[in-house]
Amino acid sequence: MKGTGQALSHGAISILNAFSTGKGGALSIDLWTRAKVTLRDGSGEFSVLITSDPTESSALVVAAVKKTLERYGDPAKFSGEIITSSNIPSAVGLKSSSAAANAAALAAASALGVEPDHDTIIGIGIDASLESGVSLTGGFDDSYASYHGGAVLTDNLRRKVEKTIKVPSHLHILVLVPPRKTYTGTLDKSKFMPIRRISELAYSEASNGHLWDALTLNGLAYSSVLGEDPKPAITALEAGALGAGLSGKGPAVTAVVEEDDVAKVRKAWEKFPGRVLASSPNEKRAVIEG
């Protein structure tokens, strides 16, 4: 059997980081990762080309493809090629790993010619993330938002959705991306326990509909633990952002902004190193292309 499949999944920003409590929240944004998987008959290895950043490890996408073959086929029967492209900066907290795992798993299912179950694909991506060491909790919140779009609050340890939230599509998501990376696998999970109570309060705020207050509180708390500068988030708030804070383990800082304040936040961020990406909330589900 030979087959090729291609799929696309979106990135996301953190509303709540799950490191300290196991409960998290994420909002899908319209940055994306595309994966193309070609299967060939015969046991062997998969060659990988990550076109947007060839220096990044291929372990995650290979694990996602192999786990998809285990679920829907027989990995011992195949070798092949994986090619990914993305406009999501890697290792900065914008859920590039979740998007890549989702896209690779979905593309592999398409290459096999099967109609995949959504929950199964998300689970495959989470398992691949844990196996390859790119996630501490599996990132169910990130994976779900990346795959389904929208905003979600989750229990990551139980892989359970606790609430989905409709976010106004007119809002702007600005991201300050510093010129460096931080890899989740290098973090010590125990260091996040001192902010557990703050994380619980932030989760309560999000559950009650105060998403941007939760995003801000979460971002400031995690910045303090991770040694990240809180000034970009504070500056964005002073310039009119509805909420601002570190996304994931950073170093990217996100700001949720109304149209009238976009230019003000951009101007305020000019004094910080890095580049500013403009995005918007995404409601589209991951999709098989072609």
C-alpha positions in Angstrom: 0.0 0.0 0.0 1.1 3.5 -0.8 -0.6 6.7 0.2 -0.2 10.4 0.9 -2.1 12.6 3.2 -1.9 16.2 4.1 -3.5 18.0 7.1 -3.5 21.3 8.9 -4.0 22.3 12.6 -3.7 25.6 14.3 -1.6 27.1 17.1 -3.0 28.5 20.4 -2.2 30.8 23.3 -2.4 30.0 27.0 -5.3 31.2 29.0 -4.2 29.1 31.9 -1.0 27.0 32.3 -1.6 23.5 33.7 1.8 22.9 35.2 0.9 23.6 38.8 -2.7 22.3 39.0 -3.2 20.0 36.1 -6.0 22.2 34.9 -5.4 24.5 31.9 -7.0 26.7 29.3 -6.1 27.6 25.7 -7.4 29.7 22.9 -6.8 28.7 19.3 -5.4 31.3 17.0 -5.1 31.5 13.2 -1.4 30.5 13.0 -1.0 27.0 11.6 1.1 23.9 11.0 0.7 21.8 7.9 2.0 18.2 7.7 2.3 15.9 4.6 2.8 12.2 5.2 3.8 9.8 2.4 3.6 6.0 3.3 5.6 3.4 1.4 5.3 -0.4 1.6 8.0 -2.1 3.6 9.4 -1.7 7.1 11.9 1.2 7.5 12.5 4.6 8.9 10.7 7.9 8.2 12.6 10.7 6.7 11.6 14.1 8.0 11.8 17.7 6.7 10.7 20.5 9.0 10.8 23.2 6.4 10.1 26.2 8.7 12.9 25.3 11.1 15.1 22.4 10.0 17.0 22.5 13.3 14.0 21.4 15.4 13.8 17.8 16.5 11.7 15.4 14.4 10.9 13.0 17.3 7.4 14.4 17.9 6.0 14.1 14.4 7.6 10.7 13.9 6.0 9.5 17.1 2.6 10.9 16.1 2.8 9.2 12.7 3.9 5.8 14.2 1.2 5.9 16.9 -1.4 6.6 14.2 -0.2 3.6 12.3 -0.4 1.5 15.4 -4.0 2.6 15.9 -5.2 2.3 12.4 -2.7 0.0 10.6 0.5 -1.8 11.2 3.7 0.4 11.6 5.9 -2.6 10.8 4.6 -2.5 7.2 5.5 1.0 6.4 8.3 3.5 5.9 8.0 6.9 4.3 8.4 10.7 4.5 7.0 13.4 6.7 7.2 17.1 5.6 5.9 19.9 7.8 5.6 23.7 7.2 4.4 26.2 9.8 4.1 29.9 10.5 4.1 29.2 14.3 7.4 30.1 16.0 8.7 27.0 17.7 9.5 26.7 21.4 8.1 30.0 22.5 4.7 29.0 24.0 2.4 29.2 21.0 1.6 25.4 21.0 3.6 24.6 17.9 4.1 21.0 19.3 0.3 20.4 19.6 -0.3 21.8 16.1 2.5 19.6 14.7 1.4 16.5 16.4 -2.3 17.0 15.4 -1.4 17.7 11.8 1.0 14.8 11.5 -1.4 12.3 13.1 -4.3 13.5 10.9 -2.2 13.4 7.8 -1.0 9.8 8.6 -4.7 8.7 9.0 -5.5 10.3 5.6 -2.5 8.5 4.0 -3.9 5.3 5.3 -7.3 6.1 3.8 -9.2 5.9 7.1 -11.7 8.3 8.6 -10.2 9.2 12.0 -12.0 9.9 15.2 -11.3 13.4 16.6 -10.7 12.3 20.2 -8.4 9.5 19.0 -6.2 11.9 17.0 -6.0 14.3 19.9 -5.0 11.4 22.2 -2.4 10.2 19.8 -0.9 13.7 19.7 -0.8 13.9 23.5 0.8 10.5 23.8 3.4 11.5 21.2 4.1 14.7 23.1 4.7 12.9 26.3 6.8 10.2 24.7 9.0 12.6 22.9 9.4 14.8 26.0 8.0 18.0 24.6 5.2 18.3 27.3 5.0 18.0 31.0 1.3 17.3 31.3 0.4 16.2 27.8 -1.1 19.5 27.0 -4.7 18.4 26.6 -5.9 22.0 26.7 -3.4 23.0 24.0 -4.1 19.9 21.8 -7.9 20.3 22.0 -7.8 24.0 21.2 -5.4 23.4 18.4 -7.5 20.7 16.9 -11.1 22.0 17.5 -10.5 25.7 17.5 -12.1 28.1 20.0 -11.3 28.5 23.7 -11.4 25.6 26.2 -10.9 24.9 29.9 -9.7 21.4 30.7 -8.6 18.9 33.3 -5.4 17.8 31.6 -4.7 14.9 34.0 -8.1 13.4 33.2 -8.1 14.6 29.6 -11.5 16.1 30.2 -13.1 19.2 28.7 -14.7 21.3 31.5 -15.9 24.2 29.5 -15.8 25.6 25.9 -16.1 29.3 25.5 -17.0 31.4 22.5 -14.5 34.2 22.0 -15.5 37.3 19.9 -14.0 37.0 16.5 -13.3 40.7 16.2 -10.6 40.6 18.8 -6.9 40.8 17.9 -4.2 38.6 19.4 -0.8 40.3 19.4 2.3 38.2 20.3 5.7 39.5 21.3 8.2 36.9 20.3 11.6 37.3 21.8 14.7 36.1 19.9 15.2 33.0 22.0 13.5 29.7 22.7 12.5 27.7 25.8 11.9 23.9 25.7 9.3 22.5 28.0 11.2 19.2 28.5 13.9 21.2 30.3 11.6 22.5 33.0 11.3 21.2 36.6 7.7 20.6 37.4 8.1 21.1 41.1 9.1 24.7 40.7 5.4 25.6 39.9 3.9 24.4 43.1 4.3 27.7 45.0 1.9 29.3 42.6 -0.7 26.6 42.8 -3.2 28.7 44.7 -2.8 31.6 42.3 -3.4 29.2 39.4 -6.6 27.9 41.1 -7.9 31.5 41.4 -7.1 32.1 37.8 -9.0 29.0 36.8 -12.0 30.1 38.8 -11.9 33.5 37.1 -11.8 31.9 33.7 -14.7 29.5 34.6 -16.8 32.6 35.6 -16.2 34.1 32.2 -13.3 36.5 33.0 -10.9 35.0 30.5 -8.6 38.0 30.1 -8.3 38.6 33.8 -7.4 34.9 34.1 -4.9 35.1 31.3 -3.2 38.1 32.9 -3.1 36.6 36.4 -1.8 33.3 35.0 0.9 35.1 32.9 2.2 37.2 35.7 2.4 34.2 38.1 4.3 32.0 35.7 6.6 34.9 34.7 7.6 35.2 38.3 8.4 31.5 38.6 10.2 31.2 35.3 12.2 34.4 35.6 10.5 36.1 32.7 10.2 39.9 32.5 6.6 40.9 33.4 7.1 44.4 31.9 5.9 43.5 28.3 2.5 42.3 29.7 2.1 45.3 32.1 3.0 47.6 29.2 0.4 46.1 27.0 -2.2 46.5 29.7 -1.3 50.1 30.1 -1.7 50.6 26.4 -5.3 49.2 26.5 -5.0 45.4 26.2 -7.9 43.5 27.7 -5.5 40.9 29.0 -1.8 40.1 28.6 0.7 37.6 29.9 3.2 34.9 29.2 1.9 32.1 27.0 2.8 28.6 28.3 6.3 28.5 29.5 7.1 31.5 27.2 9.1 33.4 26.3 6.3 34.7 24.0 3.9 37.3 25.6 0.4 37.6 24.3 -2.1 40.4 24.4 -5.8 40.4 23.6 -6.7 43.7 22.1 -9.6 45.6 20.7 -9.2 47.1 17.2 -8.8 50.6 18.5 -5.9 49.7 20.7 -3.8 47.5 18.4 -1.5 50.3 17.2 -1.0 51.5 20.8 0.1 48.1 22.0 2.4 47.6 19.0 3.9 51.0 19.8 4.3 50.2 23.4 6.1 46.9 22.6 8.7 48.6 20.3 11.1 49.0 23.3 11.3 45.3 23.9 13.5 42.9 21.9 11.8 40.6 19.5 9.1 40.8 16.8 5.4 41.3 17.0 3.0 38.8 15.4 -0.6 39.7 14.7 -3.2 37.0 14.8 -6.9 36.5 15.7 -9.1 33.9 17.4 -9.6 30.7 15.3 -12.8 28.7 15.3 -11.9 26.2 12.6 -11.2 22.6 13.3 -8.1 20.8 12.1 -8.7 19.5 8.5 -7.5 17.0 6.0 -6.5 18.8 2.9 -6.8 17.6 -0.7 
